[in-house]
Amino acid sequence: MRKALINRRANLEYFELRKALCIFFNFAKCLNQRTHPRKYDFSFFEDVHVVARLIPKGRVTSYGAIAKYLGAAKSARMVGWAMNAAHGVAPPVPAQRVVNRNGLLSGKHHFGEVDAMEKMLKKDGVEVKNDQVVRFKELFWDPMVELDEF
């Protein structure tokens, strides 16, 4: 019973976030949909991209944290696929700010040059050493905590 209530709460919060993000980013096409959350014109990848755009400069998050926030806790790999598909999406998605749960730059091979992800993170003010974010726990941006106001 508790698990069902938690899942129901997570789904409701997720759909409320989607609605708030539609309003915030002025996505007219999803606002014109009926009020039922499933009818919003969003795909999972687009949801991931919206959350990734909210990661502040100088902070990082994990694939799993985004998946959990979107109500799909076991879909970290799918978040990775969404980040890989983010190249060339408008508005730009800061995919370099999403790393694995240990702070490793596991998606670095999808940025063209071998050290492109590291260079982008350093430009954002994130220190990287041996393909791992230094002070990962301090810089970790948890959408479950940070986006609580939605």
Steps between C-alpha positions, in 0.01 A plus 500: 500500500778745595681431174182565301449831680861603438469412130172689474653804672808487277285481188284792611807711584657406168194608303472822699865570417431438132212745511713760683783455250255543212397831649856605587642423156180614324453170315167588343458161337492317835290767671236465229453132589220384727561499874580128525878477552549216253373721219786751523704502181826391666720200456723362775807638321348849493422475872862402567622794290278744690636382837860504371458862389419588862839377631692812604849577375761359733277211611454142375240230541472132415299308245325317784407821682323632191328165442382487862372857480301417187336206675701236313762410760626194311548688172843657550622339179213656308597840643847431359347435159309828530825683580665339197208620287531853642778611266356753258169540686369855536509657750836342590512229767805509732555124475852535641345571842354148521744233620469155653415438867868504600581824319676327212477646150349182360344680202819673388531291184183656361645852487723461194846567640612277786539792742215722375270421794779574747577833328132598509475416870815699577349794309195463728729518804500128585839347578566161339789265575552158338157518333326553835337810648701627796279575806211319332290479817530877558415586138222244465171660393207282603184592308286335769629763744580796278177497300274453800328832437336373181 
